[in-house]
Amino acid sequence: MSSAPTASEAGPIETSIRNKLTDLLKPSELKITNDSWQHRHHAAMKAIGGGDGETHFSVEVVSDEFTGKRTMQRHRMIYGALADEFNTGLHALSLNTKTPSEVVTTATAS
């Protein structure tokens, strides 16, 4: 059974995601997880040979750039920034987007 790649094994798409989101959002936190290995058995992924292992990612990002924006607007910012990656093999993102104040509110509610 395959396991998730480690952070030291970041490929070109993950590296591009990290660089573009860092430039665009100047995040206080950015966590990118390559979930592609969990989807390698899907018919669409088999049809393209597994998608070179960089097709599905989870992204958690905290940024002041999200202040005053609804979830859909935040996601559109990210999807727009990653248009080239979607055109070259990126298939899906799971996004968790917050402002620093939303993180504090969540932490104090716990």
Buried (B, 14 or more C-beta within 10 A) or exposed (E): EEEEBEEEEBEEBBEBBBEBBEEBBEBEEBEBBBBBBEBBEBEEBEEEEBBEBBBBBBBBBBBEBBEEBEEEEBBEBBBEBBEEBEEEBBBEBEBEBBBBEEEEEEEEEE
